[in-house]
Amino acid sequence: MASSSFNVVSLIRKKRDGNSLTESEIEQLIDAYTKDLIPDYQMSAFLMAAFLNGMNAGETAALTNSMLNSGIVVDLSHIDGIKVDKHSTGGVGDKTSLILAPIVAACGVPVPMISGRGLGHSGGTLDKLQSIPGFRVDMKLSRYKEIIEKHNLVLAGQTEEIAPADKRLYALRDVTATVEAIPLIASSIMSKKLAEGIDALVLDIKFGSGAFMKDQNDAIRLAETLVQIGEQFGKQTVGWLTSMEQPLGNAVGNWLEVKESIECLRGGGAEDLLEVTHLLAGTMIWLGGKAGTAEEGTELSRQAISNGTAFQKWLDIVEEQGGDSSVILNPETYPDAKFIENITSGQDGYVSGIDTYSIGMAALELGAGRKTKEETTDPQAGLLIHRKTGDYLKKGETIVTLYTNKKEEIPEITENIRQAYTLTESSPDPIDVITHRVDKEGVHEYRPKSL
């Protein structure tokens, strides 16, 4: 609790000068901010000081614990089964949650999923879900428990009851350029996930041009931090490192990504998207006790799509949470954006690289993301990617199709997209979509046949 001697300026100065805060000081800071005793501008100053000077393991654990206990820690012990969730550190075109959640639930593992909104160039699961007409992500805790007990799955946003400090800090970090800091990312992720009532957690830690962690080694450090926190709290935690050197799948934007997810749940979908989705789902199924290994879980994940149980689970949860299932069954009936523009290649060549960050920022400018926490997103805005790394392009062929209700943005974005693509005469090496597994035993190179 914030005491009468609490002085936020002294804490900001202490962190600004590169010193470590005590557990008590961090607890007082988070408690005061949650209770509106200190304003956004002071918390912004603290976040920047922490971003620039870092936080040690003790500070990170204290920050996680303070945010976790700023609200209610959900008790789901009355629900049978091992409760497992998944979290991604964010990328471009990453719609795996929409696909794997119904898969894992259909395999008998309860999935209490609390997600966030878009951060910068990276899309948010809640924004995607709310592109479905009527879909409700805001709910009381009693309703949250009711839905997961009924369906083995719930797709919710944060409430004031669950990690309220994180909900506020999450939005503030987005607009103060303090997103890409391992202690802040780790404490945000884990406070929210630990508050959900989970027993185990699977992490998708992304690296590359479209990720918050550009460098693979930084991503490994983040994964190790997340796994360490999870295990400290008694939750079995496994992380996978996945590449964001190009968008995942073909769609970027809220409804466009939902549409691609429907395609995957119906047996189609892009190979890279399915590779990541099935591995994450398989790991969840394994941690949930429904498979002997992650590899066995991956096979069960594929079966849940082929036998239709995953798609039926998706329909059930959309209807349960107020969504219009008719657009799930017939996605072609969803209205398109007013302006649809094809961007074509100006030359021949192999796609040897994609500036994925630029793709994400293009989607944001088209209306799919937000620059400030007050902005709303346009569910129709985004882009479809027709050519990815290794593909051969002929002059005049379509690279990307833009969808937007902002006609004035099209010329500049068209040029930015063209610049985001690097073409060469020779074919590039293929991208390894999944590179490492991180668990309590350490860091392991990914070998598909021996998970």
Kinemage of the C-alpha trace (Angstrom):
@kinemage 1
@onewidth
@group {chain A} dominant
@subgroup {mainchain}
@vectorlist {calphas} color= white
{ca met a 1} P 0.000 0.000 0.000
{ca ala a 2} L 1.150 3.525 -0.737
{ca ser a 3} L 2.245 5.101 2.556
{ca ser a 4} L 2.237 8.741 3.564
{ca ser a 5} L 6.026 8.793 3.073
{ca phe a 6} L 5.713 7.578 -0.524
{ca asn a 7} L 7.407 9.989 -2.939
{ca val a 8} L 7.059 9.086 -6.594
{ca val a 9} L 9.577 11.700 -7.745
{ca ser a 10} L 12.301 10.105 -5.622
{ca leu a 11} L 11.538 6.698 -7.147
{ca ile a 12} L 11.668 8.110 -10.676
{ca arg a 13} L 14.979 9.805 -9.865
{ca lys a 14} L 16.358 6.606 -8.334
{ca lys a 15} L 15.560 4.582 -11.447
{ca arg a 16} L 16.670 7.425 -13.727
{ca asp a 17} L 20.076 7.324 -12.071
{ca gly a 18} L 20.402 3.589 -12.721
{ca asn a 19} L 19.686 2.323 -9.223
{ca ser a 20} L 17.481 -0.624 -8.279
{ca leu a 21} L 14.133 -0.251 -6.546
{ca thr a 22} L 13.108 -2.427 -3.610
{ca glu a 23} L 10.114 -4.739 -3.723
{ca ser a 24} L 8.290 -2.369 -1.364
{ca glu a 25} L 8.991 0.660 -3.554
{ca ile a 26} L 7.682 -1.087 -6.652
{ca glu a 27} L 4.606 -2.286 -4.780
{ca gln a 28} L 3.878 1.280 -3.602
{ca leu a 29} L 4.372 2.688 -7.098
{ca ile a 30} L 1.972 0.240 -8.757
{ca asp a 31} L -0.572 0.542 -5.962
{ca ala a 32} L -0.562 4.350 -6.185
{ca tyr a 33} L -0.892 4.353 -9.965
{ca thr a 34} L -3.756 1.853 -9.887
{ca lys a 35} L -5.584 4.064 -7.377
{ca asp a 36} L -5.042 7.240 -9.453
{ca leu a 37} L -2.778 8.743 -6.793
{ca ile a 38} L -0.125 9.514 -9.407
{ca pro a 39} L -0.791 10.768 -12.961
{ca asp a 40} L 0.099 9.257 -16.332
{ca tyr a 41} L 2.947 11.712 -16.884
{ca gln a 42} L 4.814 10.540 -13.796
{ca met a 43} L 4.294 6.874 -14.607
{ca ser a 44} L 5.472 7.639 -18.154
{ca ala a 45} L 8.680 9.080 -16.700
{ca phe a 46} L 9.207 5.947 -14.630
{ca leu a 47} L 8.576 3.695 -17.644
{ca met a 48} L 11.148 5.581 -19.699
{ca ala a 49} L 13.694 5.397 -16.871
{ca ala a 50} L 13.104 1.647 -16.585
{ca phe a 51} L 13.287 1.285 -20.356
{ca leu a 52} L 16.649 3.070 -20.571
{ca asn a 53} L 18.291 1.627 -17.444
{ca gly a 54} L 16.688 -1.803 -17.242
{ca met a 55} L 15.365 -3.745 -14.276
{ca asn a 56} L 17.059 -6.662 -12.549
{ca ala a 57} L 15.436 -10.064 -11.898
{ca gly a 58} L 14.245 -9.033 -8.440
{ca glu a 59} L 12.649 -5.834 -9.723
{ca thr a 60} L 11.000 -7.706 -12.600
{ca ala a 61} L 9.573 -10.334 -10.241
{ca ala a 62} L 8.341 -7.602 -7.873
{ca leu a 63} L 6.722 -5.699 -10.739
{ca thr a 64} L 5.006 -8.878 -11.949
{ca asn a 65} L 3.751 -9.713 -8.471
{ca ser a 66} L 2.517 -6.161 -7.824
{ca met a 67} L 0.577 -6.046 -11.094
{ca leu a 68} L -0.767 -9.570 -10.569
{ca asn a 69} L -2.075 -8.630 -7.120
{ca ser a 70} L -3.457 -5.255 -8.200
{ca gly a 71} L -6.686 -7.136 -8.863
{ca ile a 72} L -8.288 -10.533 -8.488
{ca val a 73} L -6.393 -13.739 -9.219
{ca val a 74} L -9.035 -15.981 -10.771
{ca asp a 75} L -9.694 -19.356 -9.176
{ca leu a 76} L -10.741 -21.952 -11.758
{ca ser a 77} L -10.040 -24.977 -9.562
{ca his a 78} L -13.706 -26.025 -9.763
{ca ile a 79} L -13.291 -26.643 -13.505
{ca asp a 80} L -11.918 -30.062 -14.401
{ca gly a 81} L -8.662 -30.320 -16.303
{ca ile a 82} L -5.333 -28.558 -16.555
{ca lys a 83} L -5.996 -24.980 -17.666
{ca val a 84} L -3.533 -23.859 -20.354
{ca asp a 85} L -3.168 -20.587 -22.248
{ca lys a 86} L -0.839 -19.250 -24.911
{ca his a 87} L 0.704 -15.832 -25.308
{ca ser a 88} L 2.475 -14.271 -28.266
{ca thr a 89} L 4.835 -11.330 -27.883
{ca gly a 90} L 3.245 -9.797 -30.974
{ca gly a 91} L 3.887 -9.641 -34.650
{ca val a 92} L 2.415 -8.860 -38.039
{ca gly a 93} L -0.321 -11.173 -39.288
{ca asp a 94} L -0.150 -13.263 -36.110
{ca lys a 95} L -3.651 -14.680 -35.766
{ca thr a 96} L -2.624 -17.995 -34.181
{ca ser a 97} L -4.765 -17.404 -31.054
{ca leu a 98} L -7.935 -17.368 -33.135
{ca ile a 99} L -7.081 -20.766 -34.599
{ca leu a 100} L -5.435 -22.643 -31.757
{ca ala a 101} L -7.869 -21.666 -28.982
{ca pro a 102} L -10.796 -23.632 -30.476
{ca ile a 103} L -8.433 -26.455 -31.500
{ca val a 104} L -7.080 -26.939 -27.969
{ca ala a 105} L -10.519 -26.601 -26.361
{ca ala a 106} L -11.908 -29.170 -28.823
{ca cys a 107} L -9.164 -31.551 -27.651
{ca gly a 108} L -10.436 -31.319 -24.069
{ca val a 109} L -8.015 -28.769 -22.584
{ca pro a 110} L -9.624 -25.704 -20.914
{ca val a 111} L -8.298 -22.447 -22.425
{ca pro a 112} L -8.941 -19.300 -20.330
{ca met a 113} L -7.626 -16.690 -22.774
{ca ile a 114} L -7.367 -13.039 -21.816
{ca ser a 115} L -5.908 -10.946 -24.633
{ca gly a 116} L -4.898 -7.381 -25.373
{ca arg a 117} L -5.383 -4.785 -28.080
{ca gly a 118} L -2.930 -3.787 -30.766
{ca leu a 119} L 0.416 -2.344 -29.708
{ca gly a 120} L 2.011 -0.099 -32.350
{ca his a 121} L 2.617 -1.968 -35.604
{ca ser a 122} L 1.463 -5.250 -34.033
{ca gly a 123} L -2.169 -6.329 -34.170
{ca gly a 124} L -4.217 -7.273 -31.107
{ca thr a 125} L -6.417 -10.330 -30.627
{ca leu a 126} L -9.240 -8.270 -29.121
{ca asp a 127} L -9.361 -5.957 -32.145
{ca lys a 128} L -9.609 -9.001 -34.399
{ca leu a 129} L -12.353 -10.598 -32.329
{ca gln a 130} L -14.348 -7.387 -32.235
{ca ser a 131} L -14.308 -7.183 -36.021
{ca ile a 132} L -16.895 -9.979 -35.772
{ca pro a 133} L -20.272 -8.174 -35.495
{ca gly a 134} L -21.622 -8.399 -31.952
{ca phe a 135} L -18.677 -10.311 -30.463
{ca arg a 136} L -18.274 -9.293 -26.807
{ca val a 137} L -14.884 -9.461 -25.102
{ca asp a 138} L -15.750 -7.324 -22.064
{ca met a 139} L -17.437 -9.340 -19.354
{ca lys a 140} L -17.774 -9.757 -15.618
{ca leu a 141} L -15.684 -12.380 -13.893
{ca ser a 142} L -18.746 -14.532 -13.203
{ca arg a 143} L -19.529 -14.615 -16.930
{ca tyr a 144} L -15.875 -15.433 -17.717
{ca lys a 145} L -16.067 -18.495 -15.463
{ca glu a 146} L -19.455 -19.502 -16.818
{ca ile a 147} L -18.262 -19.517 -20.443
{ca ile a 148} L -15.087 -21.510 -19.845
{ca glu a 149} L -16.967 -24.053 -17.761
{ca lys a 150} L -19.510 -24.482 -20.562
{ca his a 151} L -17.168 -24.501 -23.583
{ca asn a 152} L -13.628 -25.200 -22.266
{ca leu a 153} L -12.807 -21.820 -23.802
{ca val a 154} L -13.293 -18.106 -23.236
{ca leu a 155} L -11.863 -15.205 -25.272
{ca ala a 156} L -11.931 -12.131 -23.086
{ca gly a 157} L -10.363 -8.737 -22.607
{ca gln a 158} L -8.877 -7.519 -19.377
{ca thr a 159} L -11.328 -6.198 -16.847
{ca glu a 160} L -10.793 -3.881 -13.896
{ca glu a 161} L -10.881 -7.037 -11.772
{ca ile a 162} L -7.961 -8.814 -13.488
{ca ala a 163} L -4.500 -7.198 -13.360
{ca pro a 164} L -5.874 -3.638 -13.628
{ca ala a 165} L -2.397 -2.146 -13.259
{ca asp a 166} L -1.244 -4.024 -16.351
{ca lys a 167} L -4.257 -2.907 -18.361
{ca arg a 168} L -3.339 0.718 -17.718
{ca leu a 169} L 0.399 0.293 -18.192
{ca tyr a 170} L -0.145 -1.714 -21.395
{ca ala a 171} L -1.933 1.235 -23.005
{ca leu a 172} L 0.540 3.790 -21.631
{ca arg a 173} L 3.611 1.921 -22.909
{ca asp a 174} L 2.133 1.886 -26.405
{ca val a 175} L 2.046 5.691 -26.624
{ca thr a 176} L 5.279 6.466 -24.760
{ca ala a 177} L 7.689 4.365 -26.882
{ca thr a 178} L 8.439 2.029 -23.965
{ca val a 179} L 7.145 -1.237 -25.392
{ca glu a 180} L 10.418 -2.975 -26.300
{ca ala a 181} L 11.892 -3.584 -22.840
{ca ile a 182} L 12.263 -7.136 -21.550
{ca pro a 183} L 11.323 -6.442 -17.881
{ca leu a 184} L 8.238 -4.438 -18.899
{ca ile a 185} L 7.176 -6.993 -21.498
{ca ala a 186} L 7.756 -9.915 -19.141
{ca ser a 187} L 5.908 -8.423 -16.176
{ca ser a 188} L 2.999 -7.362 -18.391
{ca ile a 189} L 2.614 -10.771 -19.987
{ca met a 190} L 3.010 -12.820 -16.853
{ca ser a 191} L 0.879 -10.699 -14.496
{ca lys a 192} L -2.036 -10.963 -16.897
{ca lys a 193} L -1.564 -14.646 -17.647
{ca leu a 194} L -1.039 -15.670 -14.025
{ca ala a 195} L -4.225 -13.817 -13.058
{ca glu a 196} L -6.349 -15.834 -15.499
{ca gly a 197} L -6.425 -18.982 -13.410
{ca ile a 198} L -4.060 -21.022 -15.596
{ca asp a 199} L -2.030 -24.067 -14.609
{ca ala a 200} L 0.401 -23.976 -17.539
{ca leu a 201} L 1.461 -21.561 -20.265
{ca val a 202} L 2.859 -21.767 -23.791
{ca leu a 203} L 4.741 -18.748 -25.117
{ca asp a 204} L 5.351 -17.650 -28.701
{ca ile a 205} L 8.347 -15.310 -28.570
{ca lys a 206} L 8.880 -13.617 -31.902
{ca phe a 207} L 12.044 -12.075 -33.312
{ca gly a 208} L 12.948 -10.266 -36.511
{ca ser a 209} L 11.947 -7.132 -38.378
{ca gly a 210} L 8.248 -7.409 -37.506
{ca ala a 211} L 8.734 -8.286 -33.830
{ca phe a 212} L 9.381 -6.105 -30.809
{ca met a 213} L 12.541 -8.158 -30.290
{ca lys a 214} L 14.513 -7.610 -33.499
{ca asp a 215} L 17.480 -9.705 -32.407
{ca gln a 216} L 17.171 -13.443 -31.803
{ca asn a 217} L 19.429 -13.309 -28.756
{ca asp a 218} L 17.195 -10.659 -27.176
{ca ala a 219} L 14.212 -12.896 -27.852
{ca ile a 220} L 15.965 -15.799 -26.140
{ca arg a 221} L 16.648 -13.596 -23.094
{ca leu a 222} L 12.976 -12.596 -22.996
{ca ala a 223} L 11.917 -16.227 -23.280
{ca glu a 224} L 14.216 -17.226 -20.433
{ca thr a 225} L 12.810 -14.410 -18.268
{ca leu a 226} L 9.208 -15.401 -19.001
{ca val a 227} L 9.812 -19.085 -18.371
{ca gln a 228} L 11.652 -18.307 -15.125
{ca ile a 229} L 8.759 -16.186 -13.857
{ca gly a 230} L 6.183 -18.808 -14.813
{ca glu a 231} L 8.071 -21.593 -13.093
{ca gln a 232} L 8.612 -19.409 -9.990
{ca phe a 233} L 4.843 -19.127 -9.712
{ca gly a 234} L 4.427 -22.899 -10.063
{ca lys a 235} L 3.141 -22.900 -13.642
{ca gln a 236} L 4.744 -25.218 -16.196
{ca thr a 237} L 5.922 -22.841 -18.907
{ca val a 238} L 7.327 -23.597 -22.366
{ca gly a 239} L 8.398 -20.993 -24.915
{ca trp a 240} L 8.958 -21.244 -28.657
{ca leu a 241} L 11.022 -18.789 -30.692
{ca thr a 242} L 9.383 -18.019 -34.032
{ca ser a 243} L 10.498 -15.790 -36.880
{ca met a 244} L 8.826 -12.506 -37.751
{ca glu a 245} L 11.133 -11.758 -40.684
{ca gln a 246} L 7.970 -11.795 -42.775
{ca pro a 247} L 4.266 -11.587 -41.891
{ca leu a 248} L 2.704 -14.803 -40.631
{ca gly a 249} L 0.180 -16.113 -43.114
{ca asn a 250} L -1.184 -13.862 -45.825
{ca ala a 251} L -3.592 -11.463 -44.096
{ca val a 252} L -2.761 -8.403 -41.981
{ca gly a 253} L -5.686 -6.487 -40.471
{ca asn a 254} L -8.544 -7.330 -38.168
{ca trp a 255} L -11.368 -8.887 -40.205
{ca leu a 256} L -8.941 -10.061 -42.885
{ca glu a 257} L -7.111 -12.080 -40.233
{ca val a 258} L -10.357 -13.505 -38.870
{ca lys a 259} L -11.232 -14.555 -42.420
{ca glu a 260} L -7.863 -16.284 -42.814
{ca ser a 261} L -8.380 -18.006 -39.458
{ca ile a 262} L -11.722 -19.356 -40.667
{ca glu a 263} L -9.958 -20.705 -43.736
{ca cys a 264} L -7.433 -22.507 -41.520
{ca leu a 265} L -10.117 -23.982 -39.277
{ca arg a 266} L -11.856 -25.284 -42.400
{ca gly a 267} L -8.746 -27.116 -43.569
{ca gly a 268} L -6.966 -24.494 -45.699
{ca gly a 269} L -4.475 -21.806 -44.807
{ca ala a 270} L -0.870 -20.783 -45.338
{ca glu a 271} L 1.833 -23.326 -44.531
{ca asp a 272} L 3.898 -21.075 -42.237
{ca leu a 273} L 0.852 -20.041 -40.227
{ca leu a 274} L -0.262 -23.637 -39.774
{ca glu a 275} L 3.239 -24.805 -38.799
{ca val a 276} L 3.391 -22.329 -35.919
{ca thr a 277} L -0.255 -22.800 -34.914
{ca his a 278} L -0.126 -26.588 -34.721
{ca leu a 279} L 3.129 -26.587 -32.754
{ca leu a 280} L 1.771 -24.122 -30.196
{ca ala a 281} L -1.549 -25.956 -29.990
{ca gly a 282} L 0.219 -29.308 -29.705
{ca thr a 283} L 2.340 -28.020 -26.839
{ca met a 284} L -0.793 -26.766 -25.066
{ca ile a 285} L -2.507 -30.122 -25.552
{ca trp a 286} L 0.569 -31.873 -24.137
{ca leu a 287} L 0.816 -29.549 -21.104
{ca gly a 288} L -2.927 -30.032 -20.646
{ca gly a 289} L -2.386 -33.752 -20.182
{ca lys a 290} L -4.160 -34.867 -23.350
{ca ala a 291} L -1.012 -36.034 -25.178
{ca gly a 292} L 2.215 -37.729 -24.120
{ca thr a 293} L 4.455 -35.333 -26.044
{ca ala a 294} L 4.169 -32.034 -27.888
{ca glu a 295} L 4.544 -34.000 -31.123
{ca glu a 296} L 1.538 -36.164 -30.251
{ca gly a 297} L -0.342 -33.015 -29.347
{ca thr a 298} L 0.492 -31.522 -32.748
{ca glu a 299} L -1.057 -34.550 -34.457
{ca leu a 300} L -4.199 -34.183 -32.301
{ca ser a 301} L -4.304 -30.510 -33.298
{ca arg a 302} L -4.322 -31.456 -36.980
{ca gln a 303} L -7.042 -34.034 -36.346
{ca ala a 304} L -9.246 -31.438 -34.632
{ca ile a 305} L -9.280 -29.467 -37.876
{ca ser a 306} L -9.711 -32.457 -40.190
{ca asn a 307} L -12.639 -33.881 -38.196
{ca gly a 308} L -14.386 -30.500 -37.876
{ca thr a 309} L -14.466 -30.312 -34.079
{ca ala a 310} L -12.248 -27.206 -33.943
{ca phe a 311} L -14.433 -25.251 -36.376
{ca gln a 312} L -17.560 -26.253 -34.458
{ca lys a 313} L -15.918 -25.066 -31.225
{ca trp a 314} L -15.157 -21.750 -32.935
{ca leu a 315} L -18.800 -21.384 -33.984
{ca asp a 316} L -19.940 -22.228 -30.457
{ca ile a 317} L -17.729 -19.611 -28.800
{ca val a 318} L -18.623 -16.905 -31.349
{ca glu a 319} L -22.322 -17.478 -30.652
{ca glu a 320} L -21.810 -17.731 -26.877
{ca gln a 321} L -20.013 -14.372 -26.816
{ca gly a 322} L -22.668 -12.635 -28.898
{ca gly a 323} L -21.009 -12.781 -32.306
{ca asp a 324} L -22.804 -13.142 -35.630
{ca ser a 325} L -22.007 -16.692 -36.698
{ca ser a 326} L -23.448 -16.097 -40.174
{ca val a 327} L -20.289 -14.206 -41.196
{ca ile a 328} L -18.199 -17.091 -39.856
{ca leu a 329} L -20.133 -19.554 -41.979
{ca asn a 330} L -20.214 -17.182 -44.960
{ca pro a 331} L -17.251 -14.778 -44.643
{ca glu a 332} L -17.767 -13.512 -48.196
{ca thr a 333} L -20.875 -11.660 -46.945
{ca tyr a 334} L -18.741 -9.361 -44.751
{ca pro a 335} L -18.554 -5.907 -46.397
{ca asp a 336} L -15.226 -4.919 -47.948
{ca ala a 337} L -13.455 -1.628 -47.371
{ca lys a 338} L -14.412 1.126 -49.818
{ca phe a 339} L -11.031 1.146 -51.523
{ca ile a 340} L -9.167 -1.968 -52.680
{ca glu a 341} L -5.848 -1.377 -54.424
{ca asn a 342} L -3.373 -3.855 -55.934
{ca ile a 343} L 0.316 -3.028 -55.612
{ca thr a 344} L 2.366 -4.501 -58.431
{ca ser a 345} L 6.046 -5.213 -58.844
{ca gly a 346} L 8.171 -2.824 -60.886
{ca gln a 347} L 10.708 -5.500 -61.816
{ca asp a 348} L 11.451 -9.227 -62.030
{ca gly a 349} L 13.213 -11.065 -59.227
{ca tyr a 350} L 13.067 -13.307 -56.178
{ca val a 351} L 11.669 -11.882 -52.961
{ca ser a 352} L 14.775 -12.075 -50.762
{ca gly a 353} L 13.546 -9.988 -47.850
{ca ile a 354} L 10.521 -8.165 -46.432
{ca asp a 355} L 10.634 -5.267 -43.988
{ca thr a 356} L 7.839 -6.681 -41.850
{ca tyr a 357} L 7.746 -3.657 -39.563
{ca ser a 358} L 6.887 -1.502 -42.584
{ca ile a 359} L 4.084 -3.912 -43.488
{ca gly a 360} L 2.677 -3.593 -39.972
{ca met a 361} L 2.931 0.191 -40.066
{ca ala a 362} L 1.194 0.226 -43.454
{ca ala a 363} L -1.705 -1.714 -41.950
{ca leu a 364} L -1.823 0.783 -39.080
{ca glu a 365} L -1.920 3.751 -41.487
{ca leu a 366} L -4.688 2.060 -43.480
{ca gly a 367} L -6.763 2.012 -40.277
{ca ala a 368} L -6.103 -1.445 -38.842
{ca gly a 369} L -4.065 -0.161 -35.859
{ca arg a 370} L -3.945 2.774 -33.496
{ca lys a 371} L -1.413 5.532 -32.824
{ca thr a 372} L -2.922 6.618 -29.501
{ca lys a 373} L -4.789 4.627 -26.891
{ca glu a 374} L -7.975 6.617 -27.582
{ca glu a 375} L -8.129 5.701 -31.277
{ca thr a 376} L -10.416 3.023 -32.651
{ca thr a 377} L -9.480 0.538 -35.340
{ca asp a 378} L -11.186 -0.042 -38.683
{ca pro a 379} L -12.139 -3.740 -38.896
{ca gln a 380} L -12.145 -3.651 -42.719
{ca ala a 381} L -8.666 -2.156 -43.130
{ca gly a 382} L -5.527 -4.138 -43.818
{ca leu a 383} L -3.728 -5.931 -46.600
{ca leu a 384} L -3.352 -9.316 -48.257
{ca ile a 385} L 0.142 -10.499 -49.097
{ca his a 386} L 0.462 -12.431 -52.355
{ca arg a 387} L 4.243 -12.914 -52.476
{ca lys a 388} L 6.618 -13.846 -49.660
{ca thr a 389} L 10.299 -14.632 -49.221
{ca gly a 390} L 11.540 -17.095 -51.853
{ca asp a 391} L 8.721 -16.391 -54.324
{ca tyr a 392} L 9.597 -15.270 -57.840
{ca leu a 393} L 7.955 -12.076 -59.050
{ca lys a 394} L 7.501 -10.881 -62.606
{ca lys a 395} L 7.142 -7.208 -63.403
{ca gly a 396} L 3.485 -6.198 -63.150
{ca glu a 397} L 2.460 -9.051 -60.827
{ca thr a 398} L 0.562 -8.184 -57.661
{ca ile a 399} L 2.625 -8.164 -54.477
{ca val a 400} L 0.067 -6.895 -51.983
{ca thr a 401} L -3.597 -5.833 -52.038
{ca leu a 402} L -4.577 -2.885 -49.814
{ca tyr a 403} L -7.975 -2.569 -48.113
{ca thr a 404} L -8.833 0.823 -46.631
{ca asn a 405} L -11.473 3.469 -46.114
{ca lys a 406} L -8.759 6.153 -46.273
{ca lys a 407} L -8.201 6.868 -49.944
{ca glu a 408} L -5.709 9.639 -49.242
{ca glu a 409} L -3.289 7.173 -47.607
{ca ile a 410} L -2.985 4.862 -50.628
{ca pro a 411} L -0.207 6.581 -52.677
{ca glu a 412} L 2.285 6.890 -49.822
{ca ile a 413} L 1.546 3.406 -48.490
{ca thr a 414} L 1.924 1.947 -51.981
{ca glu a 415} L 5.432 3.374 -52.183
{ca asn a 416} L 6.267 2.165 -48.659
{ca ile a 417} L 5.143 -1.365 -49.501
{ca arg a 418} L 7.279 -1.457 -52.645
{ca gln a 419} L 10.282 -0.305 -50.621
{ca ala a 420} L 9.583 -2.986 -48.000
{ca tyr a 421} L 10.267 -5.709 -50.572
{ca thr a 422} L 13.827 -6.588 -51.603
{ca leu a 423} L 14.146 -8.396 -54.940
{ca thr a 424} L 17.281 -10.209 -56.131
{ca glu a 425} L 18.300 -12.295 -59.115
{ca ser a 426} L 19.048 -15.384 -57.035
{ca ser a 427} L 16.758 -17.306 -54.729
{ca pro a 428} L 17.332 -16.648 -50.976
{ca asp a 429} L 17.742 -19.267 -48.271
{ca pro a 430} L 14.402 -20.362 -46.810
{ca ile a 431} L 13.301 -18.830 -43.498
{ca asp a 432} L 13.226 -21.120 -40.457
{ca val a 433} L 9.833 -20.247 -39.013
{ca ile a 434} L 10.534 -21.933 -35.649
{ca thr a 435} L 14.070 -21.938 -34.241
{ca his a 436} L 14.230 -22.752 -30.499
{ca arg a 437} L 12.337 -24.168 -27.538
{ca val a 438} L 12.919 -22.632 -24.095
{ca asp a 439} L 11.889 -24.401 -20.896
{ca lys a 440} L 13.082 -24.730 -17.306
{ca glu a 441} L 15.929 -26.950 -18.535
{ca gly a 442} L 17.299 -24.256 -20.831
{ca val a 443} L 17.392 -23.312 -24.523
{ca his a 444} L 17.159 -26.015 -27.195
{ca glu a 445} L 17.414 -25.793 -30.969
{ca tyr a 446} L 14.162 -26.797 -32.627
{ca arg a 447} L 14.197 -30.217 -34.246
{ca pro a 448} L 10.779 -30.995 -35.735
{ca lys a 449} L 11.024 -34.764 -35.180
{ca ser a 450} L 12.111 -34.521 -31.524
{ca leu a 451} L 10.092 -31.903 -29.704
